Amino acid sequence: MDAGTFLGAITHASWYRGQMAHVQELAPRDALYGEPPPLQPALVGALSKQGFFPLYRHQAQAVAAVLGGANVIVSTPAASGKSLCYHLPVLTALLEDSAATALYLYPTKALAQDQLRGLQALVPQGMEPRAAIFDGDTPAQERGRVRRSARVLLTNPDMLHVGILPRHRLWSRLLCNLRYVVLDEAHVYRGIFGSHVANLLRRLRRLCLYYGSDPRFVLCSATLANPAHLAERLTGLPFLAVEEDGSPFGGKHFAFWNPPIINQATGARRSPASEATQLLVELLRRHVRTLVFVRSRRAAELVYVYVRDQLRQSAPEMAGQVRPYHAAYLPEERREVEQALFSGGLMAVVATSALELGIDVGSLEATVLTGYPGSIASTWQQAGRSGRRGTGSLSILVAQDNPLDQYLMRHPEFFFGHPHEQALVSPENRHVLAPHLLCAAYEAPLTEADSSLFGPGFHERVRGLEKQGFLRTYQGRWHLEPAVGYPAQEVNLRSASSDHYLLVEAGSGRILERVEEFSAFAQLHPGAVYLHQGEPYLVQALDMESRTASASPTDAPYHTQSRDVTDIRIVEVRQEKQVGGVQVCLGDVEVTTQVVGFRRKAYLTEEVLADEPLELPARSFGTVALWFGVPQQVLERVRRERLDLAGGLHAAEHAAIGVLPLFALCDRADIGGVSTPLHPDTGVPQVFIYDGHPGGIGIAERGYETMRELWQATYHAVSECPCEAGCPGCIQSPKCGNNNQPLDKRVALLLLGALLGQPLAAF
């Protein structure tokens, strides 16, 4: 497509209101080729037949390093051919050793299906690699055959955790001969999920040692600031990073699109879903093959309906050429949409991030991103889904009304000129490590030698588990107590807590979801509206003894938002420094939250329909936080002019939390905050920003390291917002337990400006 012409035409549309905030033109580039080490002639022939030879430079470098015995992470953009970097060493091993095996781990089932097809296409004629998928969709009657014969096993971390490692004796053939372990889309393994996977991989390495194998690891990732560090934290092994992309690029127009303001006083903007709908309709009228990313399953369905209905009026021949796609669909439904998009049977799909990863969906010309995906890495990953055949393409990022998205709309240079974020994991987090030690003890008794695998926290955690009665010592080894049962089934890889509440459907008793303990009261209180696979359920009762909540489907015209009060106490200061004239600290804290009520708010208008009280117990957890104070000159002016210090601190806290994901690869929901004009532990005003997961996952540490840069970005997010007194685009938070009260934009700017050394007279 001619992206420049399309963008120019859009500016003359009747509905255009100056939404195009920035257009970045990315120049095309030619391929750079490299010379790999000698490969099997049959393998070279298969590569040439598929058009994959000669290799791009990064592919050749990676293959040479892996065949030379190194653990390698390849961190290059989408569609750069990263899968060859592990397929070629694996196929080489299978050709040279008839017993050799390999294990491929993918974060989604769909990606495993796609990569199986890619591997089979490379197999030289006459070779039988016996590659097979083993996941929750594998029929029971097929599982025994897969265990007995598969030489390349494609699975996911969840199945490795509950279905393979605990039953390792059934998989002894695979583990004895394991030559390679592959983790694709490694940037997904961050935060709590990544911390769990890091311990899972240590359990895998432990069993490999038990069976006498020592596999090499190959990781592939979207572009990151710290690929080697992430790989080493995930596996506990040294890594070589290959980061220079040698693949060809057809060029791209990347537009930043800011929905127009519809209320100047409040700063409210038009819905990003409405903007994405209009853009997709215009693209389909011009027969441009497009993928639209949205943030939720419900949004995927809504945008699809809006687009279909508009096309029925203006371009009826295209109305059947668009489909929604999300993880709630049955596997066969997802495969049908993927194949239709790949083959050209569909012109557009509206999808959640389930299609962000490397599934081959053919040659797309445009991508529309409805809301910033939360990281630079994910944004490029989604945008890279168009132009995957080396041709020119278009990507449009439609902003949401929050500080992060609005900051990027006003500062596109940060996105296009800033290094990618660091992916953070914390495998030593005691809430994560301890349950994996129980899983490891189930697989084989723990020994002193395991401390080198699980790190310096090993002995403390083992002693704690022994004291709790979960482990017992016998002949110098730690054995699992029989009463513990099957620990893997109690460990959710995507949660910091092994304790959870069940949401069950009233009447049928069907389990809808598991909600981790620390967020259960906020989401499952009586009267809450809970979205399950995009469908609303009304919570009728919460039983704290059985840890269950019952709910029924509802058509209520509102959603709910809980209100809470949060207290934070300092346990220990780890580090401190002077920045901007104030003391900045990093340390361990205890966070106590009590849900005290909830609001019923109308859909679309957000009108408060009712404010209901709740009586629920307080919950506490330990985590890591950074905190900073207020410059003395600001305090003096606040007192002199009788300004709202509490509102200013609260506003600055919200805005800083909103932009922190620019510096750490995390979601806003991973971060919490507390601000107070007088904190009991310090005796002075403080702003706290803490990791929202028990034990911490490295977000606060990253904020501490980049404190001044965080203040600078926060100041710009607030000062450049056109609203008068604060809005969702700067200081209001959709997660605020105090319903965004009090907030004072002026005092927040006074504080942030002073921290950056600006004269108070400017405010």
PyMOL commands that set and color helices and strands:
alter all, ss='L'
color gray80, all
select helices_A, chain A and resi 3-10+41-50+57-67+84-96+109-122+140-149+157-176+186-188+191-211+227-235+272-285+297-314+316-321+331-343+353-355+376-383+403-410+412-417+430-443+448-454+458-467+482-484+487-490+517-524+632-641+645-662+668-670+699-705+707-719+745-755+760-762
alter helices_A, ss='H'
color red, helices_A
select strands_A, chain A and resi 20-26+72-75+101-105+131-133+152-155+178-183+216-221+240-242+252-257+261-263+268-269+290-293+322-325+348-351+366-370+393-398+471-474+477-480+500-505+511-516+529-532+535-543+548-553+558-579+582-602+608-613+619-628+671-676+686-691
alter strands_A, ss='S'
color yellow, strands_A
deselect
rebuild
show_as cartoon
